[in-house]
Amino acid sequence: MVQLYVKSPTAPGATPEWMLIELQGAIESPDNEQLTGRFIGDLHFNLKGVPVLIIGHHILYGKVTDLEKPFIVLMKNENAAKVIDGDHASDAMDVDSSQDGNGRDNTLSQQDDTYYYVNAVIKKKMIFKARPKPIITNVPKKV
């Protein structure tokens, strides 16, 4: 089973929502190269809202379903200075200073903290279960 993700447009400041694409079988490149970051095909929706995936000379029809449990895509950042100075400054947690009974500070220094911020939420997936159908163009016959 191959799973891909699709980014959908969101309002500014909102957490982006992605969709998984689930395919039965495997996608292989002719050169046996990695498919990461490469163009695979075109994804369209017909008038009834059915997803249509065109890969090369094949067409697949699918359906959109909700996931039982949504996925959260997290981005790990091990250096606090990058998070605080970067685009996700509002996503960083505030840490209160705490001292134990001996007057020592129990909080970790900001350089040692690891932060995670929510990159996206995945609530739906597109399932393409049926076998791909070949796209055949009409070739005029010579008389």
Secondary structure, 3 states (H helix, E strand, C coil): CEEEEEEECCCCCCCCEEEEEEECCCCCCCCCCCCCCCCCCEEEECCCCCEEEEECCEEEECEEEEEEEEEEEEEEECCHHHHHHCCCHHHCCCCCCCECCCCCECCCCCCCCCEEEEEEEEEEEEEECCCCEECCCCCCCCC
